[in-house]
Amino acid sequence: MYTCADCAAKPCRSHKLDELPRNCPTAEYSEEENLNRYSEEEREMAYCSARVEGDFYCQITRVEEIMEYALRMGYKHLGVAFCVGLSREAAAFVKILRANHFVVDSVCCKNGSVPKSLLGITREQQAHPEREVEAMCNPAAQAELLEKAGCQMAVILGLCVGHDTLFIRHCSMPCTVLAVKDRVLAHNPIGALYMSEGYMKERLYGYVDRREK
């Protein structure tokens, strides 16, 4: 069992190999084995990522980081896979990218307009039962359409849990995440962790037990 989240020391961070805990995954493979996992292109991706982090640590936003990384990788054509619920944010992001000379394609999650009923979802089970027909999200097609458009990198913006999983699974191009959706916390899901020992402690720690009652 690997327990990195419980490790307070994190000796791997500073290459202190003589201080590794017994079950540290760092001891599983040699440096050469780890490096050999990456192709030449992937090493370039890792290099550019490390350079962006080092050059702009705590100085630029994630929107700027995405542009900086794309520039260093030579990606001029970006694709945005977004949730229809974040259409305004997607429009703002695409506008910024185009103002910075990127070619941008964007595909909404509801592309194809396939009724949820074809998945076996009843009208009562829809997010909005008042609608006679509600379209399912179509992340596999989002990935395919962006690739078909010739995008060099995809940016995920607000896809639902599970739909983002499907997008990543079907996306063969490099992809990153601008933001994930959390309607309760104004799209700041990690806010729940900051409140996990306070206001939301009972709610979070007892979620599964409460669900099974």
C-alpha positions as CSV (number, residue, x, y, z in Angstrom):
1,M,0.0,0.0,0.0
2,Y,1.3,3.4,-1.0
3,T,0.5,6.3,1.5
4,C,2.1,9.4,0.0
5,A,-0.8,11.6,1.2
6,D,0.0,10.6,4.7
7,C,3.8,11.3,4.4
8,A,4.7,14.5,6.2
9,A,8.4,14.5,5.2
10,K,8.2,14.0,1.4
11,P,12.0,13.3,1.1
12,C,11.4,12.5,-2.6
13,R,10.9,16.2,-3.2
14,S,14.6,17.0,-2.4
15,H,16.1,13.7,-3.6
16,K,16.9,12.6,0.0
17,L,16.9,8.9,-0.9
18,D,18.4,7.8,2.4
19,E,15.3,9.1,4.2
20,L,12.6,7.3,2.3
21,P,9.9,5.6,4.4
22,R,9.6,1.8,4.0
23,N,6.6,1.8,1.6
24,C,7.8,4.8,-0.5
25,P,7.1,4.3,-4.2
26,T,10.3,6.1,-5.0
27,A,12.2,2.9,-4.0
28,E,10.2,0.8,-6.6
29,Y,12.1,1.9,-9.7
30,S,15.5,3.4,-10.5
31,E,15.9,6.9,-11.9
32,E,16.7,5.4,-15.3
33,E,13.5,3.2,-15.3
34,N,11.4,6.2,-14.4
35,L,13.0,8.4,-17.1
36,N,12.6,5.7,-19.7
37,R,8.9,5.7,-19.2
38,Y,8.8,8.9,-21.3
39,S,9.2,9.3,-25.0
40,E,11.3,12.1,-26.4
41,E,8.2,14.2,-27.0
42,E,7.0,13.5,-23.4
43,R,10.3,14.5,-22.0
44,E,10.0,17.8,-23.9
45,M,6.5,18.2,-22.4
46,A,7.9,17.6,-18.9
47,Y,10.8,20.0,-19.6
48,C,8.5,22.8,-20.7
49,S,6.2,22.2,-17.7
50,A,9.1,22.4,-15.3
51,R,10.4,25.6,-17.0
52,V,7.0,27.3,-16.8
53,E,6.8,26.4,-13.1
54,G,10.3,27.6,-12.4
55,D,10.1,30.8,-14.4
56,F,6.7,31.9,-13.2
57,Y,6.2,30.3,-9.8
58,C,3.3,32.1,-8.0
59,Q,3.4,34.9,-10.6
60,I,0.9,34.0,-13.3
61,T,-2.7,32.6,-13.4
62,R,-3.5,29.1,-14.8
63,V,-5.0,30.8,-17.9
64,E,-1.6,32.4,-18.5
65,E,0.2,29.2,-17.6
66,I,-1.8,27.3,-20.3
67,M,-0.8,29.9,-22.9
68,E,2.8,29.9,-21.8
69,Y,3.0,26.1,-21.9
70,A,1.4,26.0,-25.3
71,L,3.8,28.6,-26.7
72,R,6.8,26.7,-25.4
73,M,5.5,23.4,-26.9
74,G,4.8,25.1,-30.2
75,Y,1.0,24.5,-29.9
76,K,-0.7,27.1,-32.0
77,H,-4.1,25.4,-32.4
78,L,-6.0,24.7,-29.1
79,G,-9.3,22.9,-28.5
80,V,-11.6,23.7,-25.6
81,A,-14.0,21.0,-24.4
82,F,-16.5,22.8,-22.1
83,C,-19.7,22.2,-20.2
84,V,-22.8,24.0,-21.4
85,G,-23.2,25.4,-17.9
86,L,-19.9,27.3,-18.3
87,S,-20.6,28.7,-21.7
88,R,-19.9,32.3,-20.5
89,E,-16.5,31.2,-19.1
90,A,-15.7,29.3,-22.2
91,A,-16.5,32.3,-24.4
92,A,-14.2,34.5,-22.2
93,F,-11.4,31.9,-22.3
94,V,-11.6,31.5,-26.1
95,K,-11.6,35.3,-26.6
96,I,-8.4,35.5,-24.5
97,L,-6.7,32.8,-26.5
98,R,-7.6,34.3,-29.8
99,A,-6.4,37.7,-28.7
100,N,-3.1,36.0,-28.1
101,H,-2.9,34.7,-31.6
102,F,-4.0,31.1,-30.9
103,V,-6.3,29.3,-33.3
104,V,-9.1,27.9,-31.2
105,D,-11.9,25.3,-31.7
106,S,-14.5,24.8,-29.0
107,V,-17.0,22.0,-28.6
108,C,-19.9,22.0,-26.1
109,C,-20.7,18.9,-24.0
110,K,-24.2,18.7,-25.5
111,N,-22.9,18.2,-29.1
112,G,-25.0,15.6,-31.0
113,S,-28.1,16.4,-28.9
114,V,-28.6,12.7,-28.0
115,P,-31.5,12.3,-25.7
116,K,-30.6,10.9,-22.2
117,S,-33.5,8.5,-22.6
118,L,-31.3,6.4,-25.0
119,L,-29.0,5.8,-21.9
120,G,-32.0,4.6,-19.9
121,I,-32.5,7.9,-18.0
122,T,-36.1,8.6,-17.3
123,R,-37.5,12.1,-17.3
124,E,-37.7,12.0,-13.5
125,Q,-34.0,11.2,-13.3
126,Q,-33.0,14.2,-15.5
127,A,-31.2,17.1,-13.9
128,H,-34.1,19.2,-15.1
129,P,-37.3,17.0,-15.1
130,E,-39.3,19.9,-16.3
131,R,-37.8,19.5,-19.7
132,E,-39.5,17.1,-22.0
133,V,-36.1,16.0,-23.5
134,E,-32.7,16.5,-22.0
135,A,-29.6,15.8,-24.1
136,M,-26.8,13.6,-22.7
137,C,-23.2,14.9,-22.5
138,N,-21.1,13.6,-25.4
139,P,-17.4,13.8,-24.3
140,A,-16.2,11.1,-26.6
141,A,-17.4,13.1,-29.6
142,Q,-15.9,16.3,-28.1
143,A,-12.5,14.6,-28.2
144,E,-13.0,13.3,-31.7
145,L,-14.2,16.6,-33.1
146,L,-11.4,18.6,-31.6
147,E,-8.9,16.1,-33.0
148,K,-10.7,16.2,-36.4
149,A,-10.3,20.0,-36.3
150,G,-6.5,19.6,-36.0
151,C,-6.1,20.8,-32.5
152,Q,-2.7,20.2,-30.9
153,M,-3.8,20.4,-27.3
154,A,-7.2,20.2,-25.6
155,V,-8.3,22.2,-22.5
156,I,-11.1,20.8,-20.3
157,L,-13.4,23.4,-18.9
158,G,-16.0,22.3,-16.4
159,L,-16.9,18.9,-17.6
160,C,-18.9,16.8,-15.1
161,V,-17.2,14.0,-13.0
162,G,-17.3,11.0,-15.3
163,H,-17.7,13.0,-18.4
164,D,-14.2,14.4,-17.9
165,T,-13.1,10.8,-17.4
166,L,-14.6,9.8,-20.7
167,F,-13.1,12.8,-22.5
168,I,-9.6,12.0,-21.2
169,R,-10.1,8.3,-22.1
170,H,-11.0,9.2,-25.7
171,C,-8.6,12.1,-26.2
172,S,-5.3,11.1,-27.9
173,M,-3.9,14.6,-28.0
174,P,-2.2,16.3,-25.0
175,C,-4.8,17.8,-22.7
176,T,-5.0,19.9,-19.5
177,V,-7.7,21.2,-17.2
178,L,-8.5,24.9,-16.8
179,A,-11.2,24.3,-14.2
180,V,-13.5,21.6,-12.9
181,K,-17.2,22.1,-12.1
182,D,-18.5,22.4,-8.5
183,R,-21.9,24.2,-8.6
184,V,-22.1,24.2,-4.8
185,L,-18.7,25.9,-4.3
186,A,-18.6,28.3,-7.2
187,H,-16.3,25.9,-9.1
188,N,-13.8,25.8,-6.3
189,P,-14.0,22.1,-5.3
190,I,-10.9,22.2,-3.2
191,G,-12.7,24.6,-0.9
192,A,-14.4,21.6,0.6
193,L,-11.0,20.4,1.7
194,Y,-10.2,23.7,3.4
195,M,-13.5,23.3,5.4
196,S,-13.1,19.6,6.0
197,E,-12.1,20.0,9.6
198,G,-14.6,22.8,10.2
199,Y,-18.1,23.6,8.8
200,M,-18.1,20.6,6.4
201,K,-16.5,17.9,8.6
202,E,-19.6,15.9,9.5
203,R,-21.0,16.3,5.9
204,L,-17.8,15.0,4.3
205,Y,-16.5,12.4,6.6
206,G,-20.0,10.8,7.0
207,Y,-21.0,11.0,3.3
208,V,-21.0,7.2,2.5
209,D,-22.5,6.1,5.8
210,R,-25.3,8.7,5.4
211,R,-25.9,7.6,1.8
212,E,-26.3,4.0,2.7
213,K,-29.0,4.6,5.4
